[in-house]
């Protein structure tokens, strides 16, 4: 298996709380864009109305490098030292799953090699924090506390 992933249902508040927890424990920067601005690094984790779904999480030390790569076009996620983050979407009473994904290995000259230990250890820590903070739905998906309460109350439905 090339990559590791966590599929998750998060409200805007769940996302903010999770990313703040990751930031506080191991450090992270959200690389995101919206309709008006190109990709940029932020440490304010509240999802905004115009945000594009595709974002990235990276170590603070990797922000400039990742922004340079992204400025050249959509990067191959197997080649970057970042976690691809498809932000969950809430629309018309439905919560669509998001996803964290990263590859601990990368291709080079026809073979696969482990990415730098600093990145892999950081990404594994991000996944541990995420698994600890999000409840398992038992079907390969996880859910934030607020999203779970909304589903249980019937206020929203889950959409895969």
Order of alpha helices (4+ residues) and beta strands (2+ residues): beta-alpha-beta-beta-beta-alpha-beta-beta-beta-beta-beta-beta-alpha-beta-beta-alpha-beta
